[in-house]
């Protein structure tokens, strides 16, 4: 049983939650604004303006607020602000600030039942924000800033020092504490989500925190702190393999139509090792999918680029690493595609343990007897995006992987090759094989490529 006591000496300090602005309209009415929410309070006299100023200045007790104006009118205003999600509430017990509930949206009704033996929600995360310990959950309507060690102990399931019963009620209301056995484990709608996936979905999209230009999107937060990562990555020291440039005018004339490519596109796992992919074929595929057509330096100091597939902000953070098992004219091994010079840089021999792990995972992912002729590893030099964007750059990188996959599928279909996008890969093996710091350049995708098994017409078989 949680060590909770009933206590009457519990108080509140109230303040406007961070990011709230007030504005006075032409009609003299006051509105509170915090994108995407707004609340028109109507005309307020000077006394109620003083209440708003006190709330904006910092945590203030209800007694001090009620002394600024008619207590009934103050209570009515505070009730409206509380139910609208405009007030941060700090709970104080015996002169000890315990925690602060900081709304992200309109609070739900207080739950009627408080669990006797609550546990920390599996979606909740405790971490440090601006020097404070904060409990957050993608399912919570508020953030919980923890000020007291006993509250931390309660969240951890440890003895909590006889805290007042309101603590459990509030933390349950906030979505941080949940029943020991409940919906998180029993309902499919919740059980299907792993914590990191729900967090990723919640934090990489707008709706509950931040807005465009403020902690979300292209804020250029790092511009005055760090140099922008260059468009051209650090080269590998191994031998270089030049690649032939395909005849694009001829491809424009002779390739199948876009409709034909889209309708004929399919995942092909079986490859023809008797007639493998050639070096020229691999070079054409890479050129048509991912070569860098040009670069330029923007007024913001960041280098921008252009490739055949689209990229948010023209940043182009993706890099390709062909892992070659069988290509006519090219030694097996791991290579990096230099998209600026249209050439391959040798990275690691195929006998390297990390390279072999990458190959084995590819074979398992494609349910094949052997690895593909070429496994194209896709990495993200994530700082290219994170220097400019906040909250959503990793999500953006995965979107780029998707459009790159579609480009690869279309080009492979037009060339008559066997394409197959993989659902996952070994990020640790990639980091070991390339020597790249995964915080700087991380694996984000894999694509199997090879020659397509020739379909022999029935009339040829009858000869």
C-alpha positions as CSV (number, residue, x, y, z in Angstrom):
1,X,0.0,0.0,0.0
2,X,1.4,3.4,-0.9
3,X,2.3,5.5,2.1
4,X,-0.2,8.3,1.8
5,X,-1.6,10.5,4.6
6,X,-4.7,12.8,4.7
7,X,-3.5,16.3,5.2
8,X,-5.4,19.6,5.4
9,X,-2.4,21.9,5.1
10,X,-2.1,21.7,1.3
11,X,-2.0,24.9,-0.7
12,X,-1.7,26.0,-4.3
13,X,0.4,28.6,-6.1
14,X,-1.0,29.7,-9.5
15,X,0.6,31.2,-12.5
16,X,0.0,31.5,-16.2
17,X,1.5,28.5,-18.0
18,X,4.6,29.3,-20.1
19,X,4.0,30.7,-23.6
20,X,0.8,32.5,-22.9
21,X,0.3,36.0,-24.2
22,X,-2.6,38.5,-23.7
23,X,-4.0,40.9,-26.2
24,X,-6.6,43.6,-26.1
25,X,-9.0,43.8,-29.1
26,X,-10.5,46.8,-30.7
27,X,-13.6,46.3,-28.6
28,X,-11.5,46.5,-25.4
29,X,-11.9,42.8,-24.7
30,X,-9.0,40.7,-23.4
31,X,-7.9,37.5,-25.0
32,X,-5.3,34.9,-23.9
33,X,-3.3,33.3,-26.7
34,X,-1.1,30.3,-26.8
35,X,-1.0,28.7,-30.3
36,X,-3.2,27.0,-31.3
37,X,-5.5,28.0,-28.4
38,X,-7.2,31.3,-27.7
39,X,-9.8,32.4,-25.0
40,X,-11.7,35.7,-25.2
41,X,-12.2,36.8,-21.6
42,X,-14.1,40.0,-22.5
43,X,-13.6,43.3,-20.9
44,X,-11.8,43.3,-17.6
45,X,-11.5,46.1,-15.1
46,X,-8.2,47.3,-13.7
47,X,-8.5,45.0,-10.7
48,X,-8.8,41.9,-12.8
49,X,-6.0,43.1,-15.0
50,X,-3.9,43.2,-11.9
51,X,-4.8,39.6,-11.2
52,X,-3.6,38.6,-14.7
53,X,-0.4,40.6,-14.2
54,X,0.2,38.8,-10.9
55,X,-0.4,35.4,-12.6
56,X,2.0,36.3,-15.4
57,X,4.7,37.4,-12.9
58,X,5.0,34.0,-11.3
59,X,3.5,31.6,-8.8
60,X,1.0,33.4,-6.5
61,X,-1.2,32.1,-3.7
62,X,-5.0,32.3,-4.1
63,X,-5.2,34.5,-1.0
64,X,-2.9,37.2,-2.5
65,X,-4.9,37.0,-5.8
66,X,-8.3,37.4,-4.0
67,X,-6.9,40.5,-2.2
68,X,-6.5,42.3,-5.6
69,X,-10.1,42.3,-6.5
70,X,-13.6,41.2,-5.5
71,X,-13.0,37.6,-4.3
72,X,-16.0,36.2,-6.1
73,X,-14.9,37.7,-9.4
74,X,-11.3,36.5,-8.8
75,X,-12.6,33.0,-8.1
76,X,-14.7,33.1,-11.3
77,X,-11.7,34.2,-13.4
78,X,-9.4,31.6,-11.8
79,X,-12.0,28.9,-12.4
80,X,-12.3,29.8,-16.0
81,X,-8.5,29.9,-16.5
82,X,-8.1,26.6,-14.6
83,X,-10.6,24.8,-16.7
84,X,-9.3,26.3,-19.9
85,X,-5.8,25.0,-19.3
86,X,-4.2,28.4,-18.8
87,X,-2.9,27.9,-15.2
88,X,0.1,26.1,-14.0
89,X,-0.6,24.8,-10.5
90,X,2.1,24.3,-7.9
91,X,1.0,22.1,-5.0
92,X,2.6,23.1,-1.7
93,X,2.5,21.0,1.5
94,X,3.9,22.2,4.8
95,X,5.7,25.0,2.9
96,X,7.3,22.4,0.6
97,X,6.6,22.8,-3.1
98,X,5.9,19.3,-4.2
99,X,5.2,19.5,-7.9
100,X,3.7,21.7,-10.6
101,X,1.2,20.7,-13.2
102,X,1.8,22.6,-16.4
103,X,-1.1,22.2,-18.9
104,X,-0.5,21.4,-22.5
105,X,-4.2,21.4,-23.4
106,X,-7.6,21.6,-21.7
107,X,-7.6,19.4,-18.6
108,X,-10.0,16.5,-18.6
109,X,-12.4,15.9,-15.7
110,X,-10.9,14.7,-12.5
111,X,-11.2,10.9,-12.4
112,X,-13.7,9.6,-9.9
113,X,-11.6,6.6,-8.8
114,X,-8.1,7.0,-7.5
115,X,-6.0,3.7,-7.6
116,X,-4.9,2.4,-4.2
117,X,-1.6,1.0,-5.4
118,X,-0.7,3.1,-8.5
119,X,2.4,2.5,-10.6
120,X,4.3,4.7,-13.0
121,X,2.7,4.7,-16.5
122,X,4.8,2.7,-19.0
123,X,4.6,5.7,-21.3
124,X,5.9,8.2,-18.7
125,X,9.5,9.4,-18.8
126,X,11.4,11.3,-16.1
127,X,14.1,13.6,-17.4
128,X,15.9,16.9,-16.7
129,X,14.6,20.0,-18.4
130,X,16.2,23.4,-17.7
131,X,17.6,22.0,-14.4
132,X,14.2,20.6,-13.2
133,X,13.0,17.0,-13.1
134,X,10.0,16.6,-15.3
135,X,7.6,13.7,-15.7
136,X,6.1,13.6,-19.2
137,X,3.9,11.2,-21.1
138,X,2.5,11.4,-24.6
139,X,-0.9,10.5,-23.1
140,X,-0.8,13.3,-20.4
141,X,-2.7,16.6,-20.7
142,X,0.1,18.3,-18.7
143,X,3.8,18.1,-17.8
144,X,4.6,17.4,-14.1
145,X,7.5,19.3,-12.8
146,X,8.8,17.5,-9.7
147,X,10.2,19.6,-6.9
148,X,10.3,17.1,-4.0
149,X,12.3,13.9,-3.4
150,X,9.3,12.2,-1.8
151,X,7.3,12.7,-5.0
152,X,10.1,11.1,-6.9
153,X,10.1,8.2,-4.5
154,X,6.3,7.8,-5.0
155,X,6.8,7.7,-8.8
156,X,9.5,5.1,-8.4
157,X,7.2,2.9,-6.2
158,X,9.3,3.6,-3.0
159,X,8.2,4.8,0.4
160,X,6.8,8.3,-0.1
161,X,7.1,9.9,3.4
162,X,3.4,10.2,4.2
163,X,2.5,12.6,1.4
164,X,-1.0,13.9,1.3
165,X,-3.6,11.9,-0.7
166,X,-4.0,14.7,-3.2
167,X,-0.6,13.8,-4.6
168,X,-1.8,10.4,-5.9
169,X,-5.0,12.0,-7.1
170,X,-3.2,14.7,-9.1
171,X,-0.5,12.4,-10.5
172,X,-3.2,9.9,-11.6
173,X,-5.2,12.8,-13.2
174,X,-2.0,14.0,-14.9
175,X,-1.6,10.5,-16.5
176,X,1.8,9.8,-14.8
177,X,0.4,7.2,-12.3
178,X,-1.9,4.5,-13.4
179,X,-3.6,1.4,-11.8
180,X,-1.3,-1.5,-11.4
181,X,-3.5,-3.5,-13.8
182,X,-5.4,-1.4,-16.2
183,X,-6.0,-0.2,-19.7
184,X,-2.3,0.2,-20.6
185,X,-1.9,-3.6,-20.5
186,X,-5.4,-4.8,-21.4
187,X,-6.6,-2.6,-24.2
188,X,-5.2,-3.2,-27.7
189,X,-5.4,0.5,-28.6
190,X,-2.8,1.1,-25.9
191,X,-1.0,-2.2,-25.8
192,X,-0.1,-2.0,-29.5
193,X,2.1,1.1,-28.9
194,X,5.6,0.7,-27.5
195,X,6.6,3.7,-25.4
196,X,9.2,5.0,-27.8
197,X,6.9,4.8,-30.8
198,X,4.1,6.7,-29.1
199,X,6.6,9.3,-27.8
200,X,8.1,9.6,-31.3
201,X,4.7,10.1,-32.9
202,X,3.6,12.6,-30.3
203,X,6.8,14.7,-30.2
204,X,7.5,14.9,-33.9
205,X,4.1,16.4,-34.8
206,X,2.3,19.6,-33.8
207,X,-0.8,19.6,-31.6
208,X,0.2,19.6,-27.9
209,X,3.4,21.5,-27.5
210,X,5.4,24.0,-29.5
211,X,4.3,25.6,-32.7
212,X,5.9,26.4,-36.0
213,X,8.9,28.6,-35.4
214,X,8.9,27.9,-31.6
215,X,10.7,24.7,-30.7
216,X,9.2,23.1,-33.9
217,X,10.2,23.1,-37.5
218,X,12.8,25.2,-39.2
219,X,13.9,27.4,-36.3
220,X,17.7,27.4,-37.2
221,X,18.3,27.0,-33.4
222,X,22.0,26.1,-33.9
223,X,22.9,28.9,-36.3
224,X,24.6,31.1,-33.7
225,X,26.0,28.2,-31.7
226,X,27.5,25.6,-34.1
227,X,28.8,25.7,-37.7
228,X,26.5,24.1,-40.2
229,X,27.6,20.5,-41.3
230,X,28.8,20.7,-44.9
231,X,26.9,19.1,-47.8
232,X,30.0,16.9,-48.7
233,X,30.8,14.3,-46.0
234,X,34.3,13.4,-44.9
235,X,35.7,11.0,-47.6
236,X,36.9,7.5,-46.9
237,X,40.6,6.7,-47.3
238,X,40.1,3.6,-49.4
239,X,40.5,3.1,-53.2
240,X,38.1,5.0,-55.4
241,X,36.1,3.3,-58.2
242,X,34.9,5.8,-60.9
243,X,31.4,5.1,-62.2
244,X,30.1,5.6,-65.8
245,X,27.5,8.3,-66.4
246,X,24.4,7.0,-68.2
247,X,22.9,8.6,-71.3
248,X,20.0,10.4,-69.8
249,X,18.7,11.8,-73.1
250,X,18.5,8.3,-74.4
251,X,16.7,7.1,-71.2
252,X,14.2,9.9,-71.6
253,X,13.3,8.6,-75.1
254,X,13.5,4.9,-74.4
255,X,12.4,4.3,-70.8
256,X,8.9,3.0,-70.0
257,X,6.4,5.6,-69.1
258,X,5.8,6.7,-65.5
259,X,2.4,4.9,-65.5
260,X,4.1,1.7,-66.7
261,X,6.8,1.9,-64.1
262,X,4.3,2.6,-61.3
263,X,2.0,-0.2,-62.4
264,X,4.8,-2.7,-63.0
265,X,6.7,-1.9,-59.7
266,X,6.9,-4.9,-57.4
267,X,9.2,-6.2,-54.7
268,X,11.5,-8.9,-56.2
269,X,13.5,-11.0,-53.7
270,X,14.8,-13.6,-56.1
271,X,18.0,-12.6,-58.0
272,X,19.9,-14.1,-60.9
273,X,23.4,-14.9,-59.8
274,X,24.2,-16.5,-63.1
275,X,23.8,-13.1,-64.7
276,X,24.6,-10.6,-61.9
277,X,24.3,-6.9,-61.8
278,X,27.1,-5.1,-63.6
279,X,29.3,-2.2,-62.4
280,X,27.8,0.0,-65.1
281,X,24.3,-1.1,-64.0
282,X,25.0,-0.2,-60.4
283,X,26.5,3.1,-61.5
284,X,23.5,4.0,-63.6
285,X,21.2,3.1,-60.7
286,X,23.0,5.3,-58.2
287,X,23.3,8.1,-60.7
288,X,19.6,8.1,-61.5
289,X,18.5,7.8,-57.9
290,X,20.9,9.7,-55.7
291,X,23.6,11.8,-57.5
292,X,24.0,15.4,-56.3
293,X,23.2,17.6,-59.2
294,X,24.3,20.8,-57.7
295,X,25.1,22.6,-54.3
296,X,24.7,26.1,-53.2
297,X,25.3,28.1,-50.0
298,X,22.2,29.9,-48.6
299,X,22.1,33.2,-46.9
300,X,21.8,31.4,-43.6
301,X,25.2,29.8,-44.1
302,X,23.9,26.3,-44.7
303,X,24.9,24.4,-47.9
304,X,21.9,23.2,-49.9
305,X,21.8,20.6,-52.7
306,X,19.7,19.0,-55.4
307,X,19.2,15.3,-56.1
308,X,16.6,13.4,-58.2
309,X,14.4,12.7,-55.1
310,X,12.9,15.5,-52.9
311,X,14.3,16.5,-49.5
312,X,12.8,18.8,-46.9
313,X,14.6,22.2,-47.1
314,X,16.9,20.9,-49.9
315,X,19.2,19.7,-47.1
316,X,19.8,16.1,-48.4
317,X,21.3,14.4,-45.4
318,X,21.1,10.8,-46.8
319,X,24.2,8.8,-47.8
320,X,24.3,5.5,-49.6
321,X,26.6,2.6,-48.8
322,X,26.5,-0.3,-51.4
323,X,27.5,-3.6,-49.7
324,X,28.5,-5.7,-52.7
325,X,28.3,-9.5,-52.7
326,X,28.2,-10.1,-56.4
327,X,28.6,-7.4,-59.1
328,X,30.3,-8.0,-62.4
329,X,33.3,-5.8,-62.6
330,X,33.5,-4.8,-58.9
331,X,35.2,-6.5,-55.9
332,X,33.0,-7.5,-53.0
333,X,33.0,-5.3,-50.0
334,X,31.3,-2.2,-48.4
335,X,31.5,1.0,-50.4
336,X,30.3,4.6,-49.9
337,X,28.7,6.3,-52.9
338,X,30.2,9.8,-53.4
339,X,27.1,11.5,-54.8
340,X,29.1,14.6,-55.6
341,X,31.8,12.9,-57.6
342,X,29.7,9.9,-58.8
343,X,32.1,7.3,-57.7
344,X,32.5,4.6,-55.0
345,X,34.9,4.8,-52.1
346,X,36.0,1.5,-50.6
347,X,35.1,1.3,-46.9
348,X,35.6,-2.3,-45.6
349,X,36.3,-5.8,-46.9
350,X,33.4,-8.2,-47.1
351,X,35.2,-10.5,-44.6
352,X,34.9,-7.9,-41.9
353,X,32.7,-9.2,-39.0
354,X,30.5,-6.1,-39.0
355,X,30.1,-6.3,-42.7
356,X,29.2,-9.9,-42.5
357,X,26.5,-9.1,-39.9
358,X,25.0,-6.6,-42.2
359,X,24.8,-9.2,-44.9
360,X,23.3,-11.9,-42.6
361,X,20.6,-9.5,-41.4
362,X,19.8,-8.6,-45.1
363,X,19.4,-12.3,-45.9
364,X,17.1,-12.8,-43.0
365,X,15.0,-9.7,-43.8
366,X,14.5,-10.9,-47.4
367,X,13.9,-14.5,-46.4
368,X,16.5,-15.5,-48.9
369,X,19.1,-18.3,-48.9
370,X,21.9,-15.7,-49.4
371,X,22.4,-12.0,-49.1
372,X,21.4,-9.8,-52.1
373,X,23.9,-9.0,-54.8
374,X,24.0,-5.5,-53.5
375,X,22.6,-4.2,-50.2
376,X,22.3,-0.4,-50.4
377,X,22.6,0.9,-46.8
378,X,21.1,4.3,-46.2
379,X,22.4,6.5,-43.5
380,X,21.5,10.0,-42.3
381,X,24.1,12.7,-41.5
382,X,21.4,13.8,-39.1
383,X,23.1,17.1,-38.1
384,X,22.4,18.4,-41.6
385,X,18.7,18.4,-40.6
386,X,19.0,19.0,-36.8
387,X,21.1,22.2,-37.3
388,X,18.0,23.7,-38.9
389,X,15.0,21.9,-37.5
390,X,13.6,21.1,-34.0
391,X,11.4,18.4,-32.8
392,X,10.8,16.7,-36.2
393,X,14.1,16.3,-38.0
394,X,14.4,12.5,-37.4
395,X,10.8,12.1,-38.5
396,X,11.7,14.1,-41.6
397,X,14.8,11.8,-42.3
398,X,12.5,8.8,-42.3
399,X,10.2,10.5,-44.7
400,X,13.2,11.1,-47.0
401,X,14.0,7.4,-46.7
402,X,10.5,6.6,-48.0
403,X,10.7,8.9,-51.0
404,X,14.2,7.5,-51.8
405,X,12.8,4.0,-51.6
406,X,10.1,4.9,-54.1
407,X,12.7,6.5,-56.4
408,X,14.9,3.3,-56.1
409,X,11.9,1.1,-56.9
410,X,11.0,3.2,-60.0
411,X,14.5,3.3,-61.4
412,X,15.1,-0.4,-60.7
413,X,11.8,-1.2,-62.5
414,X,12.7,0.9,-65.5
415,X,16.1,-0.8,-65.6
416,X,14.6,-4.3,-65.3
417,X,16.3,-5.0,-62.0
418,X,15.2,-6.8,-58.8
419,X,14.4,-4.2,-56.0
420,X,13.4,-5.0,-52.4
421,X,13.2,-2.5,-49.6
422,X,14.0,-4.0,-46.2
423,X,12.1,-3.3,-43.0
424,X,15.1,-3.1,-40.7
425,X,18.9,-3.4,-40.3
426,X,21.7,-3.6,-37.8
427,X,22.6,0.0,-36.8
428,X,25.5,-1.2,-34.6
429,X,27.0,-3.2,-37.4
430,X,26.8,-0.2,-39.7
431,X,28.6,2.0,-37.2
432,X,31.3,-0.6,-36.7
433,X,31.8,-1.2,-40.4
434,X,31.9,2.5,-41.4
435,X,33.6,3.9,-38.3
436,X,31.0,6.7,-38.3
437,X,29.8,8.1,-35.0
438,X,26.1,7.1,-34.8
439,X,25.3,10.5,-33.2
440,X,26.6,12.1,-36.3
441,X,25.7,9.6,-39.0
442,X,23.2,6.9,-38.3
443,X,21.8,4.0,-40.3
444,X,18.2,4.6,-41.3
445,X,17.4,2.1,-44.1
446,X,18.4,-0.8,-46.3
447,X,17.5,-1.7,-49.9
448,X,18.3,-4.9,-51.7
449,X,19.2,-4.8,-55.4
450,X,20.3,-7.3,-58.0
451,X,19.6,-8.7,-61.4
452,X,16.1,-10.0,-62.1
453,X,15.7,-13.6,-63.0
454,X,14.9,-13.7,-66.7
455,X,11.4,-15.0,-67.5
456,X,11.6,-17.4,-70.3
457,X,8.6,-17.3,-72.7
458,X,6.6,-20.5,-73.0
459,X,7.4,-20.7,-76.7
460,X,11.1,-20.8,-76.0
461,X,10.6,-23.6,-73.5
462,X,8.7,-25.6,-76.2
463,X,11.6,-25.6,-78.6
